[in-house]
Amino acid sequence: MRVSTLAEYGLICSLYLAERYSSKSVGADEIANREGIPIQCIYQVFYRLRKASVVSSARGPNGGYKLAKQPSEISFKDIILAIDKKAFDVTCGFPNLEIETQRCDDSLRRRMCVSKSLNLTIIESLSQKSLESALNTLR
């Protein structure tokens, strides 16, 4: 698994919104200034999070971004997948190999089985880590 810089920015922006869940919408420029993230990256992040229904947006003088669901209902996995759909892909040297159903007979296949297993463990952990639980850990 590889977490891109944009996915990391997505987590930071989502945590920022989670901290302000019960307040008004937050502008992208506010997050850029407070978190030191380039504004163009924030626009990319929010475009992808909006498409995945993780955040909602409003235009106008009181516009900005808000979480579309409660912080307890949004996992780190949701955010990373919204930003980078290929983040959890495990590349395989065998194009048609289904690792789950075949024995690991040689070294490359064993490495792929280990990679797949580690990846599944990471995905499970990220699925269980919500924005709310992360905020509780940070406080």
N, C-alpha and C positions, 0 to 999 in steps of 0.2 A: 504494500500500500504506500502511496505517495500523497502527501497533502501539499497542494500547490500554495503559493503565496496568496493567490486570490481566494482560495478556500479558507486560509488562515484569516484573511481580512473579513471574510464572511462570518466566521465565528466571533471575531472581535466586534463587528458591527451588530450582530445579533445579541451578543451579551450586553452591549451598550443599550440597545432597545429594551432588553429584558429588565435592566435596572430601572428603566423609566416606563415600565409597562402601564402603570395606572395614570401616567401624565399625558400631556398632549403629544402630537406628532413631533418627531425630531427631524431637523433638516440635515441633509447630507453634508453641508458645509460645517455644521456644528461637530459632527462626528470626525470629519477630516481634521479640523483644528485640534480637537481634544485628543484624538488617537494618533495623529501624525500619519494618516493614510492619505495618499494622493487622491484628490477628488474624483479623477477619472476612474480610478479603481473602485471607489465607492459606488459610482453610478453603474459600473459593470456588475458589482456584487448585488446591488438592489434590483437591477433588471432581472438577474437570474433568480433571486429569492422571491421576487414578485411573481414570476412565471411559475414557480413551484408552490405558490400560495403560502409561503413562510412569512412574508411581510405584505402589508397593504400600503398604499400611498394615497395621498390627497394633494391636490394642487391649491394654490392660492396663498393668501397671507398667513394662514394658520396651517398650511400644508406641511408635508414631510412624510416620514415613514413611521409605521408602527408594526408590531408583531401581529400577524393575522390570527394567532391562537395564543393561549396562555403559555408562559414560559415552561411550565411543567409538561406541556404537550409537544414541545419541539426538541428533538434530539440532535446531538452533534452530527449523527449520521444524516439526518434530514438536510442539514445545512451544507455539509460537504458534498452530498450527492446533487443538491440543487446547483452548486457552483461548478462542480467537476464530475460529470457522470462517469468518467473512467477512473476515478480515484481508487476504486476497490478492485479493479481488474488485475488478475494475475496472468502475466504473459506466459505462454507455453511454447516449448520448442516443437511440440507435436500438434499440428493444426487441428486434427480431429480427435485428439485424445480427451476422453472424459475421465478425469482423474478419480472421480468418486466411484467409478465402476470398474476400474482396472487396477490390477496389482502393481505395486511399485517394484518392478524387477531390476531396473538398472539405476545407476547413480542419478541421472537427470530426472527420471521419474520420481525418485525418492525426494529430491530437492523440490520438485513441483508439489508433491504431496505435503511436504513441510510448509512450503510457501502458502499453499491453499489453506492449510489448517491454521497457520498464524493469521492469515487474512480473515478467516471466519471468526476467530477469536477477537480480533480488533473490531470487526464490524459489530459483533455482539456487544462489546463493551461500549462502543460509540452509540449504539441503539439505546442503551440503558442510561446514558449520560444526557440529562435534559439541561436546558438553559437554567432552569430553577435550581437544580442540584449543583450546577457549576457555581452559580452565584452564592449559594449557601456555603460552599467550600471556600470561596474567596473572601467571605466576610469574617 
